[in-house]
Amino acid sequence: MTMNIDSFKASFDNLAKPTLFHVSGLGADRNIEFLCKAAQIPASTIGVIEVPFRGRKIKQPGDRTYIEWTITILNDNDFSLRTYFENWQNDINSPEANLGPNSAEAVKQDAFVTHLDSEDKTIAQYQLVGCWPSEVSAIELNSDSVDTIEEFTVTFQYDYHQRTL
């Protein structure tokens, strides 16, 4: 087949758009689906084990590492999600008593990142298993900020992820 401009343009018919997604789970209410401004399809890395052989290094696959996952949240006047994530961190480690649960599993929740097409149909979904918030970022306050909405990030650690669709 000869490549021409029409066949080149036709190859771009069905591209995914990064704006079509939602985040759910994490024990949060539906507000997270609407107030989550940004997320990622999670990343993972497989390490390399170098085995020496007669002056060469033979590379073998090592262990898989799951990279921390961060979402950006639009803050509402009720601080609904901010309060939720702060309380979740308090359940993990109480600020006053410096105590937490007897089981780490008691404070873990699953998250779902769903990628949509232009007709609002799911084209991919990832489940992040065993999430917990390791950081709730600062909210920057600035009298020079106009025409903006407050936002903050939440960084999660998790056990592993899997594609469910």
N, C-alpha and C positions, 0 to 999 in steps of 0.2 A: 504494500500500500504506500502510495506517495503522500508525504506530509505536505499539506497546503494550509492556508490561513483558516479555511472553514473547518478542517479536521482539528486544527490546533484549538480554535475557539470552542468546538464541541466538547473537548476534553475537560472544560471547566464548568460543565453543566451542574455538577452535583457536589460542590465543595461545602464543607462544614464551616459554620460561622461561630466564632468564640463568644458572641453575645447571647447565644441561645442555650441557656443552662439553668439549672436550679440545684440548690443544696437542701437536703432534708435529713431528718434523723437528729442525732446528737441529743435526744430527749427534749429538744426545743419545740415550741409550737410552730404553727405555719408561718409566723412572722419571719422565720429564718429564710423561707423560700422567697420572700419579697424584699427583705432588707439586706440580704447577702449580695453585695455589689460585685465581688470578684472571688474566684476560687481557681483551683487548678485540677486537671486530671492528674492524679498522684504519680509521683516518680519513684523508681526503684533502681538500684545499682547492683550488679553482680561483681563482686570483687575478683581479683586475679591472684592466683597462686603461681609463683614462678618456681619451676623445678629445674635446677641446674643439670645440664647434661653435656659433658665434654666441651665446656666453654660456651655453650648456648643456653638460653633460657627457654624452656618449654612452658607455655602458658596454659594453665588449667583453670576452669571456672571455680570460683570460691563461693563464699556465702552471699546471700542476698541481703541488702540493707534497704530499709524503707525510709525515705527522706521525709523530714517533718513537713506538715501540710498547713498552709495558712489561708485563711479566708478574710475578706474585708467586709465589714458590716457598716451599714448606714445607721447612725444613731437616731432614735426617735426621742421625743420629749419625755416619755415615760422611762427611758433608759431600760426598756424591757429586756433586750438581749444582753446589754452590758451587765445588768444586774444578774441575769441568769448565769452568765459565764463567771462573774465574780463569785457568786454563791457556789458554783461548781468547784472553783478553786478552793474556797473556804471549806467545802466538804472534804477535799483531798488533804488539806493542811490548814487547820484552824489558826487564824492569826493570834488569838489570845492564848490558847492552850498548847499550840504547836503539836497538835495531835491529828491523826487521820483515821481512816477506817482500818479494820482488822484485815481486810482483803482489798487489794488493788482492783480486783474485778468489780467491786461494789460501786466504783466511781467511773467505770468505763462505759462508753456508749458507742454505737455504730453510727457512721455518717454515710450518706449517699450523695454522689455527684452524678447528676443526670444531664447528658448532653442531648439537645433537641434539634430537630430539623426545622425548616421554615414553616412546616405545617403543624408544629408543636408535638410531633411524634418523637419518641425516644429513639435515638440512634446508638447510644452507648450509655452504660451506667456502671459506676464503680462503687463498691462497698469498702469503706475503710473500717476495719474491725478493731475494736478496743481503743477508741479515741479518748483522749483526755487533754484538757487545755493546759499547756505548759507556760503560755504567756498570753496575757490580755494587754495589748499595747496602750500607751497613753493616748488621750484625746487632746489634740493641740487646740488651745484657745488663743485667739489672736484678734485684737480689735481691727486689724487691717483686712481680715478675711471677710469678703463680701461675696454674695451670690454663690455660696457653697453650703454644703450640708456636712455636719460632723460625721466623721467615720473613725473606725478603729480596726485593728486587726486582732485575730485570735490565731495563735499558733498551736497546733495539735501534734502530739506524739501518738502513734498508733502501732498496733502489733503487726498488721499486714493489710494489704488490699487485694481485692479480686474483682475482675470484671464480671458483672452479673448479666450483662446483655451486650 
